[in-house]
Amino acid sequence: MFIVVSYDITDDKRRNKVADTLKNYGTRVQYSVFECLLDVAYLEKLTRELSVLINKEEDTVRIYRLCQSCIEKIRVLGKGKITQDSDFFIV
């Protein structure tokens, strides 16, 4: 499934840890926005990891699941591409 994750983290150290974690799951498309292609198990794993990293009183992480119909309607203005599944895998 196609996931968009955005965050607003007040502390630099926590923000860097969140960004580093998200780099393992998807593509950074803006400073605090990542696009990810994940199955349910990886989405749950990511959610658990992010929950441990943030301060729930100060920080915000938003996870949006987009349906196929919504993905087809995404428009990118300017540079950049929508994250796509690889046609090949390295084993």
N, CA and C of each residue as an Amber inpcrd file, in Angstrom:
protein
   273
   0.8280000  -1.1730000   0.0000000   0.0000000   0.0000000   0.0000000
   0.8810000   1.2480000   0.0000000   0.3340000   2.3270000  -0.4980000
   1.0580000   3.5920000  -0.6090000   0.7810000   4.4060000   0.6480000
   1.8400000   4.7860000   1.3310000   1.7460000   5.4990000   2.6050000
   2.4800000   6.8290000   2.4890000   1.8720000   7.8820000   3.0200000
   2.5500000   9.1690000   3.1450000   2.6940000   9.4420000   4.6350000
   3.9180000   9.7300000   5.0660000   4.1980000  10.0270000   6.4710000
   4.7420000  11.4390000   6.5530000   4.1160000  12.2520000   7.3930000
   4.6280000  13.5950000   7.6490000   4.8330000  13.7420000   9.1490000
   5.7440000  14.6190000   9.5050000   6.0090000  14.7850000  10.9290000
   6.3840000  16.2260000  11.2480000   6.1230000  16.5910000  12.4930000
   6.5280000  17.8730000  13.0630000   7.1150000  17.5400000  14.4280000
   8.4210000  17.5230000  14.5070000   9.1380000  17.1010000  15.7110000
   9.8890000  18.3130000  16.2540000   9.6860000  18.6260000  17.5140000
  10.2530000  19.8410000  18.0870000  11.7440000  19.7260000  18.4190000
  12.1970000  18.5430000  18.7580000  13.5780000  18.3370000  19.1930000
  14.4340000  17.8180000  18.0350000  15.5980000  18.4330000  17.8060000
  16.4750000  18.0450000  16.6960000  16.8880000  16.5730000  16.7590000
  17.2530000  16.0990000  17.9340000  17.7170000  14.7250000  18.0840000
  16.5980000  13.7360000  17.7330000  15.4000000  13.9690000  18.2680000
  14.2610000  13.1000000  17.9520000  13.9060000  13.1930000  16.4720000
  13.9400000  14.4130000  15.9220000  13.6080000  14.6130000  14.5090000
  14.5620000  13.8200000  13.6210000  15.8490000  13.8510000  13.9390000
  16.8360000  13.1060000  13.1560000  16.6130000  11.6010000  13.2530000
  16.2540000  11.1230000  14.4370000  15.9860000   9.6890000  14.6030000
  14.7550000   9.2640000  13.8070000  13.7210000  10.0950000  13.8130000
  12.5150000   9.7960000  13.0370000  12.8550000   9.7630000  11.5470000
  13.6000000  10.7580000  11.0760000  13.9850000  10.8060000   9.6560000
  14.8370000   9.5950000   9.2850000  15.7930000   9.2290000  10.1210000
  16.6420000   8.0740000   9.8460000  15.8170000   6.7850000   9.7850000
  14.8490000   6.6670000  10.6730000  13.9770000   5.4980000  10.6670000
  13.1570000   5.4490000   9.3810000  12.5950000   6.5820000   8.9940000
  11.7690000   6.6210000   7.7860000  12.5780000   6.3440000   6.5190000
  13.8510000   6.6960000   6.5190000  14.7020000   6.4060000   5.3560000
  14.8030000   4.9040000   5.0960000  14.6170000   4.1020000   6.1430000
  14.6500000   2.6410000   5.9920000  13.3650000   2.0870000   5.3820000
  12.3320000   2.9040000   5.3050000  11.0260000   2.4350000   4.8460000
  10.5420000   3.0960000   3.5570000  11.0900000   4.2610000   3.2230000
  10.5550000   4.9620000   2.0670000  11.4880000   6.0190000   1.5230000
  10.8980000   6.9150000   0.7430000  11.6350000   7.9560000   0.0480000
  11.2520000   9.3180000   0.6050000  12.2610000  10.1110000   0.9380000
  11.9890000  11.4680000   1.4070000  11.6070000  12.3130000   0.1940000
  10.4180000  12.9270000   0.2410000   9.9600000  13.7510000  -0.8760000
   9.9440000  15.2310000  -0.5140000   9.9490000  15.5320000   0.7580000
  10.1200000  16.8850000   1.2700000  10.8180000  16.7500000   2.6080000
  11.1870000  17.8720000   3.2110000  11.9980000  17.7980000   4.4270000
  11.3720000  16.8900000   5.4820000  10.0810000  17.0170000   5.7230000
   9.4420000  16.2050000   6.7550000   8.3020000  15.3600000   6.1980000
   8.4510000  14.9120000   4.9540000   7.4340000  14.0770000   4.3090000
   8.1210000  12.9220000   3.5820000   7.6300000  11.7140000   3.8310000
   8.1290000  10.5160000   3.1720000   6.9890000   9.7870000   2.4830000
   7.2920000   9.1740000   1.3410000   6.3670000   8.2670000   0.6730000
   6.9290000   6.8660000   0.8330000   6.0510000   5.9280000   1.1900000
   6.4820000   4.5540000   1.4450000   5.5310000   3.5790000   0.7590000
   6.0800000   2.4880000   0.2770000   5.2980000   1.3740000  -0.2490000
   5.4810000   0.2190000   0.7240000   4.4550000  -0.0460000   1.5360000
   4.5850000  -1.0120000   2.6210000   3.4180000  -1.9840000   2.6400000
   3.6860000  -3.1800000   3.1200000   2.5770000  -4.0810000   3.4070000
   2.1430000  -3.8250000   4.8510000   1.0950000  -4.4920000   5.2800000
   0.5250000  -4.2440000   6.6080000   1.5430000  -4.5040000   7.7140000
   2.3140000  -5.5660000   7.5920000   3.2880000  -5.9110000   8.6380000
   4.3480000  -4.8160000   8.7910000   4.8680000  -4.3120000   7.6750000
   5.8760000  -3.2580000   7.7460000   5.2810000  -1.9400000   8.2380000
   4.0400000  -1.6720000   7.8820000   3.3860000  -0.4640000   8.3890000
   3.2570000  -0.5320000   9.9090000   2.8680000  -1.6720000  10.4280000
   2.7580000  -1.8360000  11.8780000   4.1210000  -1.7100000  12.5520000
   5.1440000  -2.2890000  11.9360000   6.5030000  -2.2020000  12.4850000
   6.9690000  -0.7480000  12.5050000   6.7570000  -0.0310000  11.4130000
   7.1270000   1.3810000  11.3460000   6.3850000   2.1870000  12.4060000
   5.1030000   1.9460000  12.5400000   4.2930000   2.6680000  13.5260000
   4.8250000   2.4480000  14.9370000   5.1810000   1.2090000  15.2580000
   5.7380000   0.9240000  16.5900000   7.0630000   1.6450000  16.7990000
   7.9290000   1.6150000  15.7870000   9.2370000   2.2730000  15.9140000
   9.0770000   3.7770000  16.1090000   8.1970000   4.3980000  15.3380000
   8.0020000   5.8440000  15.4640000   7.3870000   6.2090000  16.8070000
   6.4900000   5.3810000  17.2970000   5.8340000   5.6540000  18.5860000
   6.8330000   5.7270000  19.7260000   7.8800000   4.9230000  19.6460000
   8.9170000   4.9090000  20.6850000   9.8070000   6.1490000  20.5900000
   9.9910000   6.6660000  19.3870000  10.9300000   7.7690000  19.1710000
  10.3720000   9.1500000  19.5260000   9.0750000   9.3190000  19.4120000
   8.5220000  10.6660000  19.5740000   8.0940000  10.9480000  21.0110000
   7.9630000  12.2280000  21.3060000   7.3690000  12.6860000  22.5560000
   5.9110000  12.9960000  22.2320000   5.0050000  12.1950000  22.7280000
   3.5960000  12.3190000  22.3650000   2.9560000  13.6140000  22.8520000
   3.6100000  14.3150000  23.7540000   3.0990000  15.5940000  24.2520000
   3.5470000  16.7700000  23.3840000   4.6280000  16.5890000  22.6120000
   5.2090000  17.6970000  21.8450000   5.2370000  17.4760000  20.3330000
   5.2720000  16.2310000  19.8910000   5.5110000  15.9140000  18.4840000
   4.2410000  15.3930000  17.8020000   4.2800000  15.4380000  16.4770000
   3.1850000  14.8860000  15.6800000   3.7540000  14.0950000  14.5150000
   3.2360000  12.8900000  14.3360000   3.5100000  12.0890000  13.1430000
   2.1570000  11.7220000  12.5560000   1.9910000  11.9670000  11.2600000
   0.7450000  11.6270000  10.5710000   1.0600000  10.5950000   9.5030000
   0.2530000   9.5410000   9.4880000   0.4230000   8.4610000   8.5220000
  -0.8570000   8.3700000   7.7040000  -0.7240000   8.5900000   6.3970000
  -1.8600000   8.5600000   5.4910000  -1.7430000   7.3510000   4.5720000
  -2.7860000   6.5320000   4.5070000  -2.8540000   5.4200000   3.5630000
  -3.6510000   5.8890000   2.3550000  -3.0650000   5.7860000   1.1750000
  -3.7480000   6.2130000  -0.0340000  -4.2050000   4.9970000  -0.8330000
  -5.4480000   5.0600000  -1.2910000  -5.9710000   3.9840000  -2.1310000
  -5.4460000   4.1600000  -3.5580000  -5.5960000   3.1390000  -4.3710000
  -5.1010000   3.1860000  -5.7470000  -5.7220000   4.3470000  -6.5090000
  -6.9930000   4.5830000  -6.3050000  -7.6720000   5.6890000  -6.9830000
  -7.0630000   7.0350000  -6.5870000  -6.7120000   7.1710000  -5.3190000
  -6.0930000   8.4170000  -4.8450000  -4.6930000   8.5880000  -5.4230000
  -3.9550000   7.5030000  -5.5060000  -2.5920000   7.5630000  -6.0450000
  -2.6230000   8.0650000  -7.4820000  -3.5930000   7.6020000  -8.2460000
  -3.6990000   8.0020000  -9.6480000  -4.0090000   9.4860000  -9.8080000
  -4.4950000  10.1230000  -8.7450000  -4.8580000  11.5390000  -8.7960000
  -3.7820000  12.4600000  -8.2270000  -2.6740000  11.9030000  -7.7790000
  -1.5910000  12.7260000  -7.2330000  -1.0020000  13.5750000  -8.3400000
  -0.7970000  14.8350000  -8.0430000  -0.1420000  15.7490000  -8.9830000
   1.0880000  16.3210000  -8.3150000   2.1940000  16.2800000  -9.0110000
   3.4420000  16.8580000  -8.5180000   3.7260000  18.0780000  -9.3810000
   3.8410000  19.2160000  -8.7510000   4.1890000  20.4430000  -9.4560000
   5.6630000  20.7200000  -9.1770000   6.4200000  20.9720000 -10.2120000
   7.8550000  21.1830000 -10.0310000   8.5900000  19.8650000 -10.1080000
   9.7760000  19.8240000  -9.5200000  10.6140000  18.6260000  -9.6350000
  10.1400000  17.5290000  -8.6940000  10.5250000  16.3340000  -9.0160000
  10.1840000  15.1910000  -8.1740000   9.2210000  14.2540000  -8.8630000
   9.2260000  13.0170000  -8.3810000   8.3650000  11.9760000  -8.9110000
   7.6570000  11.2950000  -7.7610000   6.5510000  10.6510000  -8.0630000
   5.8420000   9.8640000  -7.0740000   6.6170000   8.5640000  -6.8690000
   6.7630000   8.1550000  -5.6470000   7.4660000   6.9260000  -5.3290000
   6.7560000   5.7500000  -5.9910000   7.5490000   4.8990000  -6.6480000
   6.9830000   3.7270000  -7.3180000   7.7190000   2.4810000  -6.8790000
   7.0180000   1.3710000  -6.9900000   7.6150000   0.0830000  -6.6760000
   8.6890000  -0.2340000  -7.7020000   9.7780000  -0.8230000  -7.2720000
  10.8550000  -1.2070000  -8.1770000  10.4050000  -2.3320000  -9.0890000
  10.8880000  -2.3210000 -10.3090000  10.5980000  -3.3940000 -11.2360000
  11.5020000  -4.5960000 -11.0090000  12.5410000  -4.4200000 -10.2010000
  13.4620000  -5.4990000  -9.9230000  13.8550000  -5.4670000  -8.4530000
  14.3410000  -6.6020000  -7.9780000  14.7420000  -6.7150000  -6.5890000
  16.1470000  -7.2900000  -6.5100000  16.9420000  -6.7960000  -5.6160000
  18.2870000  -7.2970000  -5.3920000  18.2370000  -8.2250000  -4.2010000
  18.6990000  -9.4540000  -4.4040000  18.6330000 -10.4480000  -3.3340000
  20.0170000 -10.7560000  -2.8380000
